[in-house]
């Protein structure tokens, strides 16, 4: 079920992909500044496959003195977040995704922007099926509260996602239409 749904939503995302506006980026910044006042470290991602482009907001947040980090895939289908600046070079991992070098400082972000393939009204997310984010949240949420914000396009929403015990809900979902 998830596999078929994932393929359908990936095709939809490719067909209807949108650029994110500067005004939208500013609204996301205002949300973080007003609702999540103690946030200092932000985790993001390098968009692939027509994902909602998080780079504009990450660049803007870096200029506002937030610590930015990106995921690095490690052994056994796990990942960690490493400090990143837009002046730093990236390397391509075994999945073809750019990531920071491990010589950068490993951090646990206060807030993580999470890419999605699909989502529903219950804040469930459908990813690519590797379970990287779910495993990361399971491990790190024992240590600290992390705000999990999904970034998606409004057309990626479906009525109800199939979920299992390993799936971790998000705290908020931001689309091009709604923050």
C-alpha positions in Angstrom: 0.0 0.0 0.0 2.7 2.5 1.0 4.8 1.6 -2.0 2.0 2.3 -4.5 1.0 5.5 -2.7 4.7 6.7 -2.6 5.0 6.3 -6.4 1.8 8.1 -7.1 2.8 11.0 -4.8 6.3 11.3 -6.2 4.9 11.6 -9.7 2.4 14.3 -8.5 5.3 16.2 -6.8 7.4 16.2 -10.0 4.4 17.4 -12.1 3.3 20.2 -9.8 6.6 21.4 -8.2 6.6 25.0 -7.1 9.4 27.5 -6.1 9.2 28.9 -2.6 8.8 32.7 -2.4 10.9 35.1 -0.2 7.7 36.1 1.6 7.0 32.5 2.5 10.5 32.2 3.9 10.0 35.3 6.0 6.7 33.9 7.3 8.5 30.6 8.4 11.2 32.7 10.1 8.4 34.6 12.0 6.8 31.3 13.1 10.1 30.1 14.5 10.9 33.4 16.2 7.4 33.8 17.8 6.3 30.2 18.5 9.6 28.4 19.2 11.6 31.0 21.1 14.3 28.7 22.5 15.4 27.3 19.1 19.1 27.8 18.4 20.0 24.8 16.1 18.0 24.0 13.0 18.3 20.7 11.0 17.4 20.8 7.3 18.0 18.8 4.2 19.3 19.2 0.7 16.2 18.8 -1.5 16.2 16.0 -4.1 13.4 14.7 -6.4 11.4 17.9 -6.5 11.1 18.1 -2.7 10.0 21.4 -1.1 13.2 23.4 -1.2 14.4 24.1 2.3 17.6 25.8 1.3 16.2 29.3 1.1 14.9 29.2 4.7 18.1 27.6 5.9 20.2 30.3 4.3 18.0 33.0 5.8 18.2 31.4 9.2 22.0 31.2 9.0 22.1 35.0 8.5 20.0 35.3 11.7 22.6 33.4 13.7 20.9 30.0 13.9 23.2 27.0 13.8 22.4 25.0 10.7 22.9 21.3 10.3 22.3 18.7 7.6 21.8 14.9 7.9 24.7 12.5 7.2 23.8 8.9 6.5 25.7 6.5 8.7 25.9 2.7 8.9 22.9 0.5 9.4 20.4 2.9 7.8 20.9 5.6 10.5 21.7 9.2 10.3 23.1 12.1 12.4 23.1 15.8 11.9 26.3 17.7 11.4 26.9 21.5 11.6 26.8 23.1 8.2 27.4 26.6 6.8 26.7 27.6 3.2 30.4 28.3 2.8 31.2 24.7 3.5 31.7 22.1 0.7 29.4 19.1 0.5 30.2 15.5 -0.5 27.8 13.1 -2.3 26.8 10.0 -0.2 26.1 6.5 -1.4 22.5 7.4 -2.1 23.5 10.3 -4.3 22.5 13.0 -1.8 24.8 15.9 -0.9 25.8 16.0 2.8 28.4 17.7 5.0 31.7 16.1 5.9 31.8 14.2 9.1 34.7 16.4 10.3 32.1 19.0 11.1 30.6 19.0 14.6 27.8 16.5 15.2 24.8 18.2 16.8 21.2 17.4 17.8 19.0 20.2 16.4 16.3 21.8 18.4 14.1 21.9 15.3 14.3 19.8 12.2 12.7 20.5 8.8 11.6 17.1 7.4 11.1 16.3 3.8 7.9 14.4 2.9 6.5 12.4 0.0 3.0 12.7 1.5 1.1 13.7 4.7 -2.3 13.7 6.2 -4.4 15.8 8.7 -3.1 13.7 11.6 0.5 15.0 11.1 1.6 11.6 9.7 4.3 11.6 7.1 5.1 9.3 4.2 8.8 9.3 3.4 10.9 7.3 0.9 10.6 4.2 3.0 14.1 4.0 4.5 13.0 5.0 8.0 16.0 7.3 8.5 14.0 10.1 10.2 11.8 7.7 12.2 14.9 6.0 13.6 16.6 9.3 14.3 13.6 10.7 16.2 13.1 7.5 18.2 16.7 7.6 19.4 17.1 11.4 20.0 13.6 12.2 21.5 14.7 10.2 24.5 17.4 12.8 25.1 15.7 16.0 24.1 12.6 17.6 22.7 13.0 18.2 19.0 10.4 20.2 17.0 9.6 18.2 13.8 8.3 20.4 11.0 7.4 18.7 7.7 7.9 20.8 4.5 5.6 19.8 1.7 3.4 21.1 -1.1 -0.4 21.3 -0.5 -1.0 18.8 -3.3 1.0 16.1 -1.4 -1.8 15.8 1.2 -4.0 12.8 1.2 -7.0 11.9 3.4 -5.4 9.2 5.5 -1.9 7.6 5.4 -1.3 4.0 6.3 0.9 4.1 9.4 2.7 1.5 11.6 4.2 1.5 15.1 7.6 2.8 13.7 6.2 6.0 12.1 6.7 9.2 14.1 4.2 12.0 13.9 5.3 15.5 13.0 4.6 18.6 15.2 3.6 20.8 12.3 3.4 20.7 8.5 4.2 23.8 6.4 3.0 24.0 2.8 3.3 26.8 0.2 -0.3 27.7 1.1 -0.4 27.4 4.9 1.9 27.9 7.8 
